[in-house]
């Protein structure tokens, strides 16, 4: 009987030891694609996200390019869940897209690779609606943004006890920000390319005073004004709006690249770039900051570029016009593709061959 008792206890301890050696297996990594809402006004972003759980993010492929939209920065969020004492995290990376115009657009099916996992989306049909009606646009000075008045219950009794709080006084600090249209050449020949960039400059000290306001809604009108009817325009692909440090006039600035393109004039008419405007949020600062309050008042300020004209010169006459060889020649042409998208470059080549007489 005693030997049987020890045998049972031995088996029990064996089960305990085996149980301690077993470790819970980590869940397999999972990834999925999340599309934003299909209907939205033009002043809001469309979003495409992917989420990853079960593993840290190592690498992922590029988000798709959408016709009619411009990529406008990414963001990331991490969500941690605890279930039955077990902790799990999910990382979400979101790409924002700004629509150039209103209308209906199609997001074609696409795939992405996240940590070696292939995830697919069936695409969607998007409807970009007009911007909702708002109050009249503010002028060039920083105008306070009104906030709805809210009165807390019992505020009258508090006022009687402590007196009404005095309204804060705000001052508008001077900023050193400016908007500039910068070409890389001051004069060009017909057919010669000129690079043009639209940049917003601000000093590091101005970062807390300024913020972008409805950039997606302002961009289509800015692009319309920069179009050149007498030039071929080759706009650059994806542009992330992020600051880069530059030095101008001996002063350090943060420069935001808002738009850039290469223009090739088709004739000798000058390229005329009018003054364009960008509205930003600018904060006023409380004259006497108080603890527990934001101590800032949001307003608007409009920045404008300087109008620019780039003269276009006619190509000089051929120096060997009277010595051009005459004979039987043949033109051979080639193109690298037959289907195109707006703004997508292609390669055209030609060869002239033959025998002079």
C-alpha positions as CSV (number, residue, x, y, z in Angstrom):
1,X,0.0,0.0,0.0
2,X,2.8,2.4,0.9
3,X,4.7,1.7,-2.3
4,X,1.5,2.5,-4.3
5,X,1.2,5.8,-2.4
6,X,4.8,6.8,-3.4
7,X,4.2,5.8,-7.0
8,X,1.1,8.1,-7.2
9,X,3.1,11.0,-5.7
10,X,6.0,10.3,-8.1
11,X,3.7,10.5,-11.0
12,X,2.1,13.7,-9.7
13,X,5.6,15.4,-9.4
14,X,6.5,14.2,-12.9
15,X,3.4,15.8,-14.3
16,X,4.4,19.1,-12.5
17,X,7.9,19.0,-13.9
18,X,6.7,18.3,-17.4
19,X,4.1,21.1,-17.1
20,X,6.8,23.6,-16.0
21,X,8.9,22.8,-19.0
22,X,6.1,23.5,-21.5
23,X,6.1,27.1,-22.6
24,X,3.2,28.9,-24.3
25,X,4.0,29.3,-28.0
26,X,3.9,32.8,-29.4
27,X,1.1,33.4,-31.9
28,X,2.0,33.5,-35.6
29,X,2.5,37.0,-37.0
30,X,-0.7,38.3,-38.8
31,X,-1.1,41.3,-41.1
32,X,-4.1,42.9,-42.7
33,X,-4.9,46.0,-44.8
34,X,-7.5,48.6,-43.7
35,X,-9.1,51.0,-46.1
36,X,-10.5,54.4,-45.1
37,X,-14.1,55.5,-45.6
38,X,-15.2,55.6,-49.2
39,X,-17.0,59.0,-49.1
40,X,-15.3,62.1,-47.7
41,X,-15.0,65.8,-48.5
42,X,-12.0,67.1,-50.4
43,X,-10.6,68.8,-47.4
44,X,-10.1,65.5,-45.6
45,X,-7.5,62.8,-46.2
46,X,-8.2,59.3,-47.5
47,X,-6.2,56.6,-45.7
48,X,-4.8,53.2,-46.3
49,X,-3.4,51.3,-43.3
50,X,-1.9,48.0,-42.5
51,X,-1.8,46.4,-39.1
52,X,0.8,43.8,-37.8
53,X,0.4,41.7,-34.7
54,X,2.5,38.8,-33.3
55,X,5.9,40.2,-34.3
56,X,7.9,43.5,-34.3
57,X,7.9,45.4,-37.6
58,X,11.0,44.8,-39.7
59,X,10.2,45.9,-43.2
60,X,7.2,46.6,-45.5
61,X,6.7,47.5,-49.1
62,X,5.6,50.9,-50.4
63,X,2.0,52.0,-50.2
64,X,0.3,52.1,-53.6
65,X,0.1,55.3,-55.7
66,X,-3.5,56.4,-56.3
67,X,-4.5,58.2,-59.4
68,X,-6.0,61.6,-58.5
69,X,-4.3,61.7,-55.1
70,X,-1.1,62.8,-53.6
71,X,0.6,61.0,-50.7
72,X,0.9,63.3,-47.7
73,X,2.7,61.7,-44.8
74,X,2.4,58.6,-42.6
75,X,1.5,58.0,-39.0
76,X,1.8,55.0,-36.6
77,X,-0.2,53.7,-33.6
78,X,0.4,50.8,-31.2
79,X,-2.5,49.1,-29.4
80,X,-1.8,46.8,-26.4
81,X,-4.3,44.3,-25.2
82,X,-4.3,42.1,-22.1
83,X,-6.5,39.0,-22.1
84,X,-6.4,36.4,-19.4
85,X,-3.1,37.8,-18.2
86,X,-1.5,37.5,-21.7
87,X,-0.3,40.7,-23.4
88,X,-0.4,41.3,-27.1
89,X,0.4,44.3,-29.3
90,X,-0.8,45.5,-32.7
91,X,1.1,48.1,-34.8
92,X,-0.8,50.1,-37.4
93,X,0.9,52.2,-40.1
94,X,-1.3,54.7,-41.9
95,X,-0.6,56.5,-45.2
96,X,-2.6,59.7,-45.9
97,X,-3.7,60.7,-49.4
98,X,-4.9,64.2,-50.4
99,X,-7.3,64.4,-53.4
100,X,-6.5,66.8,-56.2
101,X,-10.2,67.3,-57.1
102,X,-13.7,66.2,-56.4
103,X,-15.3,63.3,-58.2
104,X,-15.3,59.5,-58.2
105,X,-12.1,57.5,-58.1
106,X,-11.2,53.8,-58.2
107,X,-8.6,52.2,-56.0
108,X,-7.5,49.1,-57.9
109,X,-6.8,45.8,-56.1
110,X,-3.2,45.8,-54.7
111,X,-0.9,43.8,-52.5
112,X,1.7,44.8,-49.9
113,X,4.4,42.8,-48.2
114,X,4.8,43.2,-44.4
115,X,7.6,41.3,-42.7
116,X,7.5,38.8,-45.7
117,X,3.7,38.3,-45.4
118,X,1.7,39.2,-48.5
119,X,-1.5,41.0,-47.8
120,X,-4.1,41.8,-50.4
121,X,-6.9,44.4,-50.9
122,X,-9.7,44.2,-53.3
123,X,-9.7,47.9,-53.7
124,X,-12.6,50.4,-53.5
125,X,-14.6,53.1,-55.3
126,X,-14.1,56.5,-53.7
127,X,-16.4,59.5,-53.8
128,X,-14.7,62.9,-53.1
129,X,-17.3,65.5,-52.2
130,X,-17.1,69.3,-52.1
131,X,-15.8,70.9,-49.0
132,X,-18.5,71.8,-46.5
133,X,-19.5,75.4,-46.3
134,X,-17.5,77.4,-43.7
135,X,-17.3,80.9,-42.5
136,X,-15.7,83.5,-44.8
137,X,-11.9,83.1,-45.2
138,X,-9.8,85.1,-42.9
139,X,-7.4,87.8,-44.2
140,X,-3.7,87.9,-44.1
141,X,-3.5,88.8,-40.5
142,X,-3.7,86.3,-37.7
143,X,-7.5,86.2,-36.9
144,X,-8.7,84.3,-33.8
145,X,-10.7,81.1,-34.5
146,X,-13.9,81.5,-32.4
147,X,-14.8,78.6,-30.1
148,X,-18.4,77.8,-29.1
149,X,-19.3,79.3,-25.8
150,X,-20.0,76.7,-23.1
151,X,-21.2,77.6,-19.6
152,X,-20.8,75.0,-16.9
153,X,-23.7,74.4,-14.5
154,X,-23.4,76.5,-11.4
155,X,-20.9,79.0,-12.8
156,X,-23.0,81.9,-11.6
157,X,-22.5,80.7,-8.0
158,X,-18.8,80.4,-8.5
159,X,-18.6,83.8,-9.9
160,X,-20.4,85.2,-6.9
161,X,-18.0,83.5,-4.5
162,X,-14.7,84.1,-6.3
163,X,-15.5,86.7,-8.9
164,X,-15.6,86.3,-12.7
165,X,-12.3,85.1,-14.2
166,X,-10.6,87.8,-16.2
167,X,-10.2,87.0,-19.9
168,X,-6.7,86.2,-21.0
169,X,-4.8,88.7,-23.1
170,X,-2.9,87.3,-26.1
171,X,0.0,88.7,-28.1
172,X,1.0,87.7,-31.6
173,X,4.8,86.9,-31.7
174,X,6.6,87.8,-34.9
175,X,7.6,84.8,-37.0
176,X,10.3,84.3,-39.6
177,X,8.3,82.0,-41.9
178,X,7.8,82.5,-45.6
179,X,6.5,80.7,-48.8
180,X,8.8,80.6,-51.8
181,X,8.6,79.4,-55.4
182,X,12.2,78.5,-56.4
183,X,13.4,77.7,-59.9
184,X,16.9,76.4,-60.6
185,X,17.4,78.6,-63.6
186,X,16.5,82.2,-64.4
187,X,16.4,81.8,-68.2
188,X,16.2,78.8,-70.5
189,X,16.0,77.7,-74.2
190,X,13.0,76.2,-75.9
191,X,12.8,72.5,-74.9
192,X,15.2,73.0,-72.0
193,X,14.0,71.8,-68.6
194,X,13.7,74.0,-65.5
195,X,13.1,72.6,-62.0
196,X,10.5,74.5,-59.9
197,X,9.8,73.8,-56.3
198,X,7.3,75.3,-53.9
199,X,8.7,75.4,-50.3
200,X,7.5,76.7,-46.9
201,X,10.3,77.9,-44.7
202,X,10.2,78.5,-40.9
203,X,12.8,78.7,-38.2
204,X,13.0,76.0,-35.5
205,X,11.7,78.6,-33.0
206,X,8.5,79.0,-35.1
207,X,7.5,75.4,-34.8
208,X,5.2,76.0,-31.8
209,X,3.6,79.0,-33.5
210,X,2.6,77.5,-36.8
211,X,0.7,74.5,-38.1
212,X,-0.6,73.4,-41.5
213,X,-4.3,74.1,-42.1
214,X,-6.4,72.2,-44.6
215,X,-3.5,71.7,-47.0
216,X,-5.3,69.0,-48.9
217,X,-8.1,71.5,-49.7
218,X,-5.7,74.3,-50.7
219,X,-3.3,72.2,-52.9
220,X,-5.6,71.8,-56.0
221,X,-6.0,75.6,-56.4
222,X,-2.3,76.1,-56.0
223,X,-1.5,73.5,-58.6
224,X,-4.0,75.0,-61.0
225,X,-2.3,78.4,-60.7
226,X,1.2,76.9,-61.4
227,X,0.2,75.1,-64.5
228,X,2.0,76.3,-67.7
229,X,-0.1,76.0,-71.0
230,X,3.0,76.4,-73.2
231,X,5.2,73.8,-71.4
232,X,5.3,70.1,-70.8
233,X,5.1,69.4,-67.0
234,X,6.7,66.4,-65.4
235,X,5.7,66.4,-61.8
236,X,7.7,64.4,-59.2
237,X,6.2,61.2,-57.7
238,X,5.5,60.7,-54.0
239,X,6.3,63.7,-51.9
240,X,6.3,63.3,-48.1
241,X,5.7,66.6,-46.4
242,X,8.4,66.5,-43.8
243,X,10.9,69.2,-42.7
244,X,14.5,69.2,-43.9
245,X,17.1,71.5,-42.4
246,X,18.6,74.1,-44.8
247,X,20.7,77.2,-44.4
248,X,19.6,80.4,-46.3
249,X,21.2,83.8,-45.8
250,X,23.3,82.4,-42.9
251,X,20.2,81.4,-41.0
252,X,19.0,77.9,-40.3
253,X,15.5,77.0,-41.5
254,X,13.2,74.0,-41.6
255,X,12.0,73.6,-45.2
256,X,8.8,71.8,-46.2
257,X,8.7,70.6,-49.8
258,X,5.1,71.2,-50.9
259,X,5.4,70.6,-54.7
260,X,8.0,70.2,-57.3
261,X,8.0,69.7,-61.1
262,X,10.2,69.9,-64.2
263,X,8.9,72.2,-67.0
264,X,9.9,71.9,-70.6
265,X,8.8,75.0,-72.7
266,X,7.3,74.0,-76.1
267,X,7.8,77.5,-77.6
268,X,9.5,80.8,-76.9
269,X,6.7,82.2,-74.7
270,X,8.0,82.9,-71.1
271,X,6.9,80.8,-68.2
272,X,4.8,83.0,-65.9
273,X,4.2,81.8,-62.3
274,X,1.7,84.1,-60.5
275,X,1.7,84.8,-56.8
276,X,0.2,81.8,-54.9
277,X,-1.1,81.8,-51.3
278,X,-1.0,79.3,-48.5
279,X,-3.1,79.7,-45.3
280,X,-1.5,78.5,-42.1
281,X,-2.7,78.3,-38.5
282,X,-0.8,80.7,-36.3
283,X,-1.1,80.8,-32.5
284,X,-1.2,83.8,-30.3
285,X,0.4,83.4,-26.9
286,X,-1.1,84.4,-23.6
287,X,0.4,87.6,-22.2
288,X,0.3,86.0,-18.7
289,X,0.4,82.2,-19.0
290,X,-1.6,80.3,-16.4
291,X,-1.0,76.8,-15.1
292,X,-3.5,74.2,-16.4
293,X,-4.4,76.3,-19.5
294,X,-3.3,75.9,-23.1
295,X,-2.2,79.6,-23.1
296,X,-2.6,79.7,-26.9
297,X,-5.3,81.1,-29.2
298,X,-5.5,79.7,-32.7
299,X,-5.7,82.1,-35.6
300,X,-5.0,82.2,-39.4
301,X,-2.2,83.8,-41.4
302,X,-1.7,83.7,-45.2
303,X,1.7,83.5,-46.7
304,X,2.3,84.4,-50.4
305,X,5.0,83.7,-52.9
306,X,6.6,86.3,-55.2
307,X,5.5,86.1,-58.8
308,X,8.2,84.9,-61.2
309,X,8.7,85.0,-64.9
310,X,11.3,82.8,-66.6
311,X,12.2,84.1,-70.1
312,X,12.5,81.4,-72.8
313,X,15.0,82.0,-75.6
314,X,14.8,80.6,-79.2
315,X,17.4,78.0,-80.0
316,X,20.3,79.5,-82.1
317,X,20.5,78.7,-85.8
318,X,22.3,75.5,-86.7
319,X,26.0,76.3,-87.4
320,X,26.1,73.8,-90.3
321,X,22.8,74.6,-91.9
322,X,24.5,74.8,-95.4
323,X,26.4,71.6,-94.8
324,X,23.7,69.2,-93.8
325,X,24.3,65.9,-95.6
326,X,21.8,64.9,-98.3
327,X,21.0,61.3,-99.1
328,X,18.7,58.4,-98.4
329,X,18.0,58.1,-94.7
330,X,15.7,56.0,-92.6
331,X,14.1,56.9,-89.2
332,X,13.8,54.1,-86.6
333,X,11.7,54.8,-83.5
334,X,11.1,52.9,-80.3
335,X,9.0,53.4,-77.2
336,X,9.2,51.4,-74.0
337,X,5.5,51.1,-73.3
338,X,2.1,51.7,-74.9
339,X,-0.1,52.3,-71.8
340,X,0.4,55.4,-69.7
341,X,-0.8,57.2,-66.6
342,X,-0.9,61.0,-66.2
343,X,2.4,62.2,-64.9
344,X,4.2,58.9,-65.5
345,X,7.4,59.2,-67.6
346,X,8.2,57.0,-70.6
347,X,11.2,56.6,-72.9
348,X,11.1,57.5,-76.6
349,X,14.2,56.9,-78.7
350,X,15.0,57.3,-82.4
351,X,17.9,56.6,-84.8
352,X,18.5,58.2,-88.2
353,X,20.6,56.0,-90.5
354,X,21.3,55.8,-94.2
355,X,23.8,56.8,-96.9
356,X,24.8,60.3,-98.0
357,X,24.9,61.1,-101.7
